[in-house]
């Protein structure tokens, strides 16, 4: 996997990262302190087994461990469009110091906005302790459970990664909440209003709550899962709901600064010769940038000039954009959709943007 660095990590951790409330990189002494605090949290109220330190005993390893999230929840895979998984930010990331990055309300439109609405929350020490206790009580700080495989095609897999007691625990459940009786939490409230704030009425209109008579995917149990597998899936779904509850009750939070991006680009497909041309949009529907139809669904796609010197031809796998370039890119894509094409050197490209989280330095942390 090739990753080209535009300005280098130091640039992002310099001027760009100064706006972040908590720098994620810790010194050796701070890392040891964080490990001690984390180990102390693991036995909250006597719950669970004695803590297990990092078996390596390597101070450098403790620095890395302290820099990684305590919890990440993400869904990926299944039948999705190209670039979807690359551009997806985990639905919840929680660090040992209480910093949490989650998705805020998002307008319910297609195609969706080019950038996610990420919100940074500040969990209390008690919240972090409650999160670890919930994971332990759910049996998630042991070997990965058997979550079975329901007979559901093309559904995403839910991944829950926990790092506690110097160890990492990864749980994955395919099609969680679909036909297994385990209803996963809805991480992203949606609204049909034109802004991410919206009104209560608009938010209800964009969620399942607005359709109480519609069957939910998990209402009808499907065959193919044992009772133990259903129980394990229910425990995992309940923990996910508890984690979102702890973050949701921590306060409104604040916008997460998008100061670095992993970028992937591919030349956009063009209609085959002989294909019927799509209906030409009216002058009122076109702007100075122009539009181009997508070959798959006839969607009129906005075409904008690529705002950076970075050659998109070099971004087939992934490149890092940070520093001043990240600010330029953020401003250029504001208000655009994920279907927007970018033109450079006479070639139009599909471009996918993945904002980096506090512990991520570049493409190797994303792909």
N, C-alpha and C positions, 0 to 999 in steps of 0.2 A: 504494500500500500504506500503510495507516494504522497507525501505531505509537504507542501511548499509554504514556508513561513514568510509573511510579507514584511513585518517589522520586527518580529521576534517577541518572545515572551516577556522580556524585560521591559519592552515598550508598553505592553498592556499592563504589567504590574507596576509601571511607573505612573505616568499622568492619567491613564485611563482608569486604573484601579483605585486611584485616590478617592473616588466617589463612593466606593464600597464601604459599608459600615464595618465589615470584618474582613481583613485579609486572611486567606485560608492557609497560607504557608506558615508553619510554626517552627521555632527554633527547637533544639534538642531538649532544653529544659522545659519549655512549654509543652512539648509533645509528651514527655514523661508525666507532667502534671495532668494533662488531658487523659492519658491512659489510666492514671490512678482514679480520677474523677469518674471516668466511664466504668471502671471496674467496681467502684463503690456504688454506682447507680444500679448495677446489675443485680444486686441482692436487696432491692427495695423491699422493706417490710418482711424480710426473710423469705421472699419468693424465690424459688429456683435453687439451683445447685451452686456450690462454691465457684468463684470466678477462676478462669484459666488464663494466665498471662500469655503474651506472645511467646511461643516456644523458641523463636530464633534468638531472642535476647539482644538483637542488634539495634543499637540506638538509631541508626539510619532508618531501619524498618519502622521504628516507632514514629519517626517524623512523617513517613509516608502514610502510616495508618491514621495518624491524627489529622491528616489532610483530606481523608476520604469521608464520604457521608456515613452517618450512623444508619440511615435508612434511605432506600430508593424504591419507588414503586413505578413501574412502567408497563405498558402494553405494546406489543409489537408483533409483526407477522400477520398471517392471515391474508385475505384477498384485499390488497391495497394498491394504490397507484404507485408507480415508480417514484422513488425519492421520498415517500411518506415516512418510512421508518428513519431514514437519514435525518430528516428535518424535525422529527418528533423529540420534544423535551420530556423527560420523565414527568409523570403527573404529580409526583411529590418527591422532594429531596430534603432530608433533615440532617443537620450536622450536630455533632456532640455538644457544641456550644449553644444550641437552641435555634440557630438560623435555619429557616425553612423556606424553600422555594416551591411555590405551587402555581397552578393555573388559575387565573381570575376569570370573571365572566367574559364570554365571547359572543359576538353577534352570530346569529344563526343564519348564515348565508352560504351559497355555493357559487363560485369557489371561495374558500375561506380566506381571511387576511394572510398576507405573506409572513407576518411575524405573530407569535403567540402573545397573549396578555399574561405576562408572568408577574407574580406578586411575592414579595419577600415578607415573611412573618418572623416574629421573635418569640420563641417558646420560652417559658420559664423553666427553671431547674426542675420544678415539680412536674411540669408537662413532659420533659425529657425522661424523667424517672418513670412516669406513668406509661410512656410509650414502651420503654424497655420491659417494664413489668407485664404489659399486655402481650408483648412478643413472647416472653417466657411462659406466661400462662397459656398461650395458644400453642405451645410446643414448637415455636419457630426458631428457638435457639438450640435445636438438636439437629440431627441428620434430616435432610430433606424428606418430607412426607410423600406418600404415594397418593397423588391426586387423580389418578386414572386418566382416561382419555374418552370423553363422551363422543358419540357419533355425530359430530358437528363439523362440517367441512368449512374451510376458509375462515375460521374464527381466529382472533388474535390470542396470543399467549400472555398471561399476566405474570410478571416477574417481581418478586419481593426480595430485595437484598438487604441483609442486616449485618452490621459489623459491631460486635459486642465481645467483650472479654478477650480482645486481641485476635478474634477469629471471625471469619466471614461465613454467613449462612445464606444460600440462594435457594429460593423456592419458586417453582414455575408450574403454572396450571393452565392448560389449554382450555379455551372457551369457558373461562370461569364465569359463572352466573347464567349460563345458557343451558337450560334443561337439567340442572343439577340441584336446584333448590337453594343455591347460594347466590344471593343478590349482591353483586359488587357495588361499592359506593359510586355515586356519580361525581367525579372529581371536578368537572367544569360546568358550572351553571351557565346556561345559554339564554340569550335574549334575542328577540326579533327586532329590537330597536336599532337605530343607526349608530349607537355608541355602545361601549362595553358597560356603561353604567346602567342605562335603561331604567325602566320602572318595574315595580313588583308585578304589575299586570303583564308587561312585556316579557319579563323573565319567565313567568308561568307559561306563557304562550309558547316558549321555546323548549320546554322540558316535558318529560313523560307525565308530570303531575297534571298537565293541562288536558290529558286524555285518560281519565280514570277508567273508562270502559274498554280501552284497548288492552289486549292481552300482553303481558310482559314476557320477555324471552324465557325467564326462569319459572314461569307459573306452571308449566306442564313438564313433569319429570320425564326425562328420556332414559331409555335402557342403556346398559353398557357400563354402569358404575356400581360398585359394591357400596354397602352401607358405610364401611370404613372410609372409602374414598369420598363419599358425599360428606361425611363428617369432617374429614380433613379439609375439604374445599370450603365448607361452612366456616371452619375456624379461620382459614386464611382470609375469606371475605369479611368476616367480622373484625379481624385485626385491621384490614385496610380501612373499613368504615371508622374504626376507633382512631386510627392515625389521622384521617381527614377531619374527624370531630375535634381532636386536640388542636389541630392547626386552625380550624374554623372558629374556635372559641378563643383564640389567642389575640384577636383584634383584627381590624381591617387590613393591616399591613400597608406596604408601600410599593410602588412600582419597582420592579427589579431592573437595574441598569443594564441595557444591552450594549456592552462595550467590546465584544469580540464574537466572531462568527466562524463556524466551519461552513465552507461553501462547496457545493458540488454543482457542476454544470454539464449538460450534454446538448449537442445540436438538436434543435427541435425537429421532429419529423414533419415532412411536407406531404401534401396530398399526392397520390399516385396519378400519373397521366391518365386522362379519361374520366377521372372523378368529376361528378357534377359540382360546379362551383356553388358555394353557399350563397344565400341571399345577401346582397350588399347592404350593410347598415346605412341608415339615413345619416345625413350630414350632422344632425343634432346628436347622434349617438357616437360620433367619432371626434376625437380630439386631435391635436397637432401631432401626437405620437403615432396615430393610426392604430388599426386593429388587424388581426389576422385570425382566420378560423382554425380551431383545433381539428385535426383530421379525424378524431374519434367521435365527438358529439356535436360538432358544428358550433361550439361556443366561440363567440368573438373574443379574441385574446388581445389585450393591450400589448403594444410593443414599445419599449422604452430603450433609449441608449444606455449601454452599460456605463456606470459612473466612475469606474476605477481604471487605472492603467493595467491592472492584473489581467493577463490573457485568459479568457474563459476556456480557451482550448487546453490550458494546463490544469483545469479544475475537474477533469473527468472523474477522478477518484475523490479528492478532497484537498482544499487549501485553507489556510488560516488567514483571516482578515481581522486585524486588530489595530490599536492605536488610532491615528487620525482617519485612516481609511475606514475603520469601523463606523465612525461618526458620519462620514460621507455616505456610506452605504445605508446606514439606518435612516438617514433623512431621505435618501432617494427612494426607498421602498415603502416609506410611510404612506398609508392609504392605498397601497396596491394589493393585489390578490396573489394567491399561490399559483395562479394560471398565467400571470404576467410573463411575457417573454422579454429577453434583453438582446439587443443587437450590438455586435462588435465585429468590425472588419467585414461587413456584408453578410455575416452569418447570424441567425437567430438561435438563441439558446433557451432551453429550460434551465432554471436556476433554483436550487433549493438552499435555504439558509437555516442553519442550526445555531441558535444562540448558545454560547458556552456558559456553563455553571461555574461557581466560584472555584471548585477544585480542578477544573478542566483547563489544560494548557493548549490544546490543539487537536489535530485530526486523530491522533492515536487514542485520545480519550473518547472519541465519538464513534468512529467506524470499527 
